[in-house]
């Protein structure tokens, strides 16, 4: 009897890893990939090792060690995480693997939660490794056992590239069996492969090139690529990954007679592409982000001297940025073939109030930014980093955000460039452990006169409250060492390191004043647990209330920006709603002592 479950795409991916016999799973949190490790960690009957690593490079290397020991390993990350892991990954393509190794790299077309929308298929081309591009959550789940087998057959790492709509979409998933027998670990001392000296790298590069055609042939025969030739069709459509689903659905609804090639793997199936090109006069290529398939199709047509009109992103038929959908495909059809198809309405126009993202009510980051701005002033320079605290842009204390760990390095660069204004950067605890430590060490070593603010909310909050080395427990809840940020900063030579409670405005503002006056690299650690973590732990603070008799209507508490504080225009009085988490910062801001704790 077939078992089916309705599940999130990332949960389906986790299930696929289980069905593929995963033995070691590593990763670093990053939307839209985070739920994969979370799902695997939540299972009680684990027969595999799992960890959140401190960054993607480390996660990749742990997975490599496992694969070199002959077991099946997976490493998960978002697309920009592969930039961090590229150093080991590019050379790993030369060295190869023994056990199957899958790098799950989740792309984010339209930048739903990312600083760019780079296309991971380019990394696969660069590294000369295979890439699997699922079109549905079901296919994503089914691909993974195959990907493990493929990796082991060719002894090469493979990339698995879900996009946001695959990872965060939901679907009815048909489940397979989870194997009980797995490979025993054994590290073979293959020095000509594992020690990548130049004399070893040269023949390994030759080997990598030699398996390109066999890999392409094997993938062309896989179920992830399929060609439907229509005898009377004059044009064809090539769809890649999730975009193929939109294209296929639209063609079926329109009843158009078009040949259709679905591509789900890279290297692309050149024989199938050539077979399609030989039967049509024109082809429309529908793929998200970069024209990876389009470029290959054009080369194949040119080499075969086929006068086929090839249309895609070149010429503006298909957008090169953002997510695609059925409407985008219909628009592309109209442009390409001059059809009179009425495009779908993408959304119903509604007049809605703007709802910009905001820090949670009672978030300690808001209090930190308030004090930071009060001490350093509007003319100071405020580099920042990747995390919830990027929303500090609303407080005027986030003026740069480039990549993980960049805030401290950029602050150093600004100082050494000759910037005379005070420089105060901000970085989260998890981001500091990720890549901020090197930046602080560099700042201290090169004598940057900057203030580094570490926003320590005791968790990796933005991606779903995953643990980091500063919290004292692992992804499975097991107790471990709790790394002290203060001791770490002092060990790296920071001349002034203080830990403060951001809810205590006097304390943190005094710390910022001292840091501002300090000659050298100073560190202020604003330490207060995430309000969501506290609520989940059952911790409830006493909420606050406004005394309308004392409120002067100055709106200083409202300007603080907490979602729990509103203003009653009729009565010219501030109001604190049920969102209040009891941080008490607003009571310290009020000059008229109009805000107090609710009496029990």
N, C-alpha and C positions, 0 to 999 in steps of 0.2 A: 504494500500500500504506500502510495506517494505521500510524503509529509510536506506540508507547505506552511510557511509562516510569513506574516506581514511584518516587514522589518525595514529599518533605515539602511541606506546603501552601505554605509561604513560597517554596520553590523553584518550585512551580507558578505562584505569583504573579509571580515574577521572569521565568519563561518567558512568561507572558501579557504582561508589559511589553515583552519582546523582540518578540513577535508583533504588538504594537501599534505598534512602531517608535519606542520611546523614544529620545530624543536627549540628555537631561540627567536625571540621577538624583541626588537629594540626600536626606539624612536625618540623624537622630540616633539612636544605638542605644537600644532600649527593648524589652524582652520584652513581648509576643510578636512584634515586627515585625522584629527585627534581621537575620535571615537573608536578607531580601530584598536589601538592599544588599550584604551579604557575597557572595551568590550572583552578583550582577551584576558585582561587582568581580573575582571569581575567573576570569571568562571571559578567555581569551587573545585572542579575536578581537573585542575591543570596538570598536564604531564609535560610541560614545556617551561623554559625559563623566559621571563619577561622583565623589561625594565624601561623606565623613562631615563634616558641618558642626559648628560648635561648640555649637549648640543648635537647637531646632526652629524658632524664629522666624527665625534666619538661614537655615536650610535652606529654609523656605517662601519667603523673599524671593529666594534664589538661583534657585529653581524658577520664581518669578514672572518674574524677569528673562528667563529662557530662554523662557517662554511668550509674553512680550511681544515677543520677537524672532521669534516665529512657529514655534518648534519644539516638539515634544512633550516634556513634562517631568513628572516624578513626584517627590513628596516623601513620605518614609516616617517614621513615628513611632508610638509607642504612644498610647493614648487620652489620658493626662494630658499628653502632649506638645502636644496641640492647645490646651491652656490657655496654653502658652507662645507658640504660634504664632497665637493668636486675634486679636491686634492687627492684623497684616497681613491675615489671612484674612477677617475680617469686612468690611473695606473693599474687599478684592479682589472680593468678590461684587458690589459696585457697579461697580467698574472693569471687571471681566471680563478675558478673555484673548484671545489670537489663536491661538497654538498650544494644543493640548490640554494641560490641567493636571489631574492626578489627585493628590489628597492621600490617601495610604493611611494610615488611622488604625486601628490594631489594638486592639480592645476586649478586656478581660480579665474576663469574668464569673467570680465566685468569688474574685477577687483572688489568683490563683495567684502573681503576682509584682508586685503593684501596691498602692498605698496607698488606692485606691478602685476602684469598678466603675461609673464614670460611663458613660452611654450616648451615644455619638457621634451617634446619630440626632437627639438634641436640638440639637446644634450645627448640623446640616443644616437643621433647622426654623428655628433662630435666624438663620442666615445666608441662608436662602431659596435654598439650593443643593441640587442633586440628591445622593442618597446611594445607593450600590449595596451590597447586603447579601447576599453569596454564601451559598449553603446547603451547598456541597461544594467541595473543592479544585479539582475539574474545572470547576465553574461559575465559581469565582474566576478561574481562568486564562482562561476564555472571555470573561468579562465585560470584561476590561481593554482589548482592542482596541476593543470597542463603546464603552466609557467615554471613550476618547480621541476617537472620532468624535463622540460626543454632546457632549463639551466644546467641540469645535471648531464644531459646528453651531450651538450656542447661545452660543458665546463666553463660557463660564462655567466656573469651576473646579468639579470634582465631588469628592465624598468617596467613598472605597472603604473599607468597614468589615468586614474579617475579624475573627473572634473567635479566642480561643486555640485552640479545637478545629479551626478551619479552618487557622490558621497552623501549628500543630504536629501536626496529624493527617497521616497518610500515605495515599496513594491511587494507584491506577493511572491515569495521566493520558494522554489522547489528545492528541498534539501537533499544532500547526498550522504553517504556513509562517512564517518570519521574513522580513519584507520587506527588500529591499536598497536601494530608493529612498526617500529621506527629504526633507523640506522643507529648503530653503536658508534660513538665518537672515537676517531683515531686520527691523529695528526701525522701525516706522512711528511718527512723532512725532504721536500723537493726543493733543494736550494736553487736550482736553475729557474724556478718559478716564483718562489716566495721571497727571494733576495733580489730585488730589482736593480742590480748593478747594470751599467751600460751594456756589458757583454751579454747579459741575460735579456735585457729589454729589447735589443735589436731582433733576435730570433722570435721573441714572443710577439712583437709587432707583426712580423711576417706571418706567424701562425694566426693571429687575429684576422688579418686580411684574407688568409686562405680559407677561413670558415664562413666568410660572408655569403658566398653563393649557396653552400649547403644549408645554412640557416634560412636564407630567403626561400629556397625550394621547400623546406620543411614547413615553414609558416604559410606558404601559398596553399598547401594541402590541408591546413588546419581549418576547423569549423568557424574561425573568426573572420575569414574572408569568403565572400560568396558573390558569384556573378549570375545575374538573370538576364539572358539575352532575349529580346523580343524580335521575332523575324521581320516585322514590318516597321521597326523603330528606325527613325532617321537621326535621332540624337540619344545620348546617354547621360546618365548622372552618376557621379562617384561621390559617395558619402563616407566620411571618416568618423569613427567614434560615435559619440552621442548625436552628432549632426546627421548621421545616416538615418537615425530613427525619424527625425523631423522630415527629412527629404522623402523617405519611403512612405510615411503616413500621408504627406501632401499629394504625392503621385497617385496613391491608391484612391484618395478622396476625389481627385480630379479626373481619374480614369484615363490618364495620359498614357499613350503607348511609348514608353521609354525604357531602354535597357538600363539596368541598375547594377552597380558594383559597390558592395559594402567592404570597406577596409577597416580591419581591427588590429593589424600588426604591422610592425616595421622591422626590417626593411620591407618596403611595399611589395606586393605580389606582381612583379613585372609581367609575368606570362598572362595573368588574368587581365591586366591593364591593356596589354597588346592585343589580346583577343577582343576586348571591347572596342578598341580604337579601329580595328580592322573592319568593323561592322557598322559604324556610324559616321556621320558627317561632322558632328559637333558634340562636345562634352562639356557639361557644367560640373565643376568640382565644388563640393560643399563641405567645408571643414572649419573648425573654430581656430581662431588666432592665426598662426603663421601659415603661409602657402606651402607646407611641407609636401603634401601629396601633389599639388599643382606643379611644383618644380620638377618632381620626378616624372609626372605624366608628360610634360613638355619635352624632357630629355628622351624619353622612350619614343615619343612620336617623331622627334627629329632624327634619332638613330635609325628608325625604321622607314624614314622618308614618307611618312603618312601625312597627307594634307588635311588633317582634322583641325577644326576650330576648337581651341581649348580655352575655356572661360572659367574664371574663379575670382580670386582677389585682385589679380592684375587686370586693370581696366575698370575696377570698381563694381563688379557684379556682386561680389560677396564681401561684407565688411571684414577688415583685418583686425578689428578690435571688438571686444565685448562678446557676450554670449550670443549664440544664434538660436532661432526658433522657427516654427512653421512660417510665420509672417515673413521672416528674412528670406526663407527659401522661395516663397511665392514672389517676392520682389525680385529676387535673382532670376527666376524663370521669366518674368515679364521683361526684364532688361536683356537677358540673353537671347530669347527666342521671339521677342515682340508679341507675346501672348496677351490677351485681354482678360487677365485673371484679377478678380477683385481681392486685394490683400485683406487678411484678417485684421480686425481691430486688436491691437496689442493689449489694451486695457480700457476700462470704462472710465471716462473722465469724471472725476469727483472733486469737489472743492473740499479739501481736507486741511485742517490746521497743520502747519509744519511741526514735525516731531524729530528734531535733531537728537543724535545720541548724547547721553549725558552720564556722568559718573553717578553711581547709586546714592541714594539718600544716606548720609552718614559716612560716605567713603572718606578714608583718611587722606587720600591723595588731594582732595579738594582743600582740606585744612592745610596741608603742606604747601600747596601752591599759593594759597591765600597769604600765608606767612612769608613765603619766599618773595612774592611780589611786594609785600609791605616793606621788607628789609632791603631788597636789592633795587626796587624801583622799576619804573617802566622803561628806563633807558638802558638797563642791563641787557645782556644777551643770554638767551635761554635755549641752548641745544637740548633735545630730548630724544627719546628712544621709542621702541615698539612695545606696546602694552596698553592696558586700560588707561593708563595715565596720559596717553597721547591726547585724550580728551581735555587735558590741561590747556589746550589751545584756546579754550573758552575763557580761561583765567588770564590769558596773556603771558603764560610761562612756558609755552612750547613753540619754538620758532624754527626748529629743524627736526626732521625725522627721516632718516635714510634707511637704516637697516639695524639689525640686532647688534647692540654694543657700540654703535657709532657715536652716541652722544658725547662720551668722554673724549674720544679721539678728535671729533670735530671741535669740541671746546679747546683742546690742546692746539689744534691748527689755527683757530681764531686768535688765541693768545700769542702764538709764535709769529703770526702774520703781523702783529703789532696792534691789535685791537686794544684800545685803552679803557673801554668800559668794563665794568665787572662782568664776569662770566660765571653763570651758575647753571650747570646741566643736571638733568634728572634721568634716572634709570631704575627699572624695577629689580627686585631681588633675583628673580629667575633669569632675567636678561643679563644681569651682572654676572651670574654664574655661567651663563651661556658664552658670552664673548666680551663682557665688560671688564673682566679681570685683567686681560692683556692690555686693554686700553688704559686702565688705572696704573698699571705697572709702567707703561710707557710714559704716562703723564708725570709720574713721580720721578722716573729716571731722567727725563728731559726737562725737569723743573718747570712744569706748567703752573702758572699762578691762577688756578681755577678752583671753584667749589663744586664738588660732586655730591649730588643728593641721591641716596639710594632709598627708593620707596619700597620698604619691606612690609608687604602685607601678608607675609607668611605662607604664600601659595602662588602657583602660576594661574592667576585668576582668569585672564581674558580668554584662554582657550578651553576652560572648563574645570578649573581647580585641580590641576595635577600637581603632585609633590615635586619639590626641588631639593637640592642638597642642604638647604637651610631649615627644613621643617622637621627632620628627625624621623621620617618614615618613608618607605618605598611605595611604588605603585600598587603593591599587593597589601599594603598596610603594615608590613613588617617594620619593627623599630630598627633604626640605624643611626649613625652618627649625625648630630645636628651641627653643621658647620657654622661657626660664628662669623658673620660678616665683619664685625668690628675687628676681631683678631686677624682675620684675613687681610683687611685693609692695612692694619698696622704692620703686619708681616711684610707687606709689599712696600712699606716705607712711607706711607702717607703721614705727614707731620702732625695733622690734627684730625682726630676721629672721635665723633661723639654720637651717642645713641639717644634719641629723644622720642617723646610721645607727641605725635602731631596734634592730638586732641587738646594738649596743653599749649595754648598759644603763646603764653609768656615764655615757657621753656624753649619751644622750637625757635621763636624769634630771637631769643638771646643766643641760641646756638648759631643761627644764620648770621647774626651780627659779628660774632667771634670768627666765623669762617670767612666772612667777607674781609675782615681786617687781617687775616692770617696771610703771611707771605709764603707762598708755596701751594701745594696741592692739599686741600682740606676736604674732609668727607663728613657729611651729615647723614646719619641713618635714621630715617623717620619710620619707626617701628610700631605698627598697629595692625592686628589681624583684619583681613577682608570682612566686611559686614555680612556678606553672604555666607562665608565660612562660619561665622559666629552663629548666625541663625540656624544653619544646618546642625550645628553642635548643640543647639538648644539654649544658647546664651542670649538672654534678653536684658537689655539695659532699660532703665526707667525713661520713658519718653518725656518730651518737653511740651510746654504750653505757653501761649502768649497771654499776658494780662492786658486786656483791652484798656483798662483804666490807666496803665502806665505807658502803653505804646504811643509814640509820637508820630507814627507814620513816616519815619525817615527812610524806610526801605533798605537800610544797610544790611539787614539780615536777608532780605530778598535778593539783593545784589550778590550775596555770597554764592548764590547759584544752586543751593540744595533743593532738589525736587519736592522735599517735604514742606517747604515754606512757600506760601502763597500770600497774595495781598487782597484784602477785601476793600474794593474801591468805594463801596457804599458807606462802610463804617470807617474808612481810612485807617485800617488796622491790619497788621500782619496776622496770618493764621498758620498754625502748624498742623499738618494733616496726619492721618494714620500711618503715613510712610516713615515717620520719624523713627530713627533707630537708637536715639538717646545718646548721641556722641557729645552733645553739650557745647559744641563750638559756637553755635548761634548765640547762646546765652552769654558767652564771653565777648562776642562782637557787639552786642547791644549795650549802648551807653546809658540807657535809662533803666536797666535792670527789669525790663518788662518780660523777659523770658525766664522761666523757672521749670524745675522738674514737676511732673504731675504728682500730686500728693496721693499716697497710697490709701 
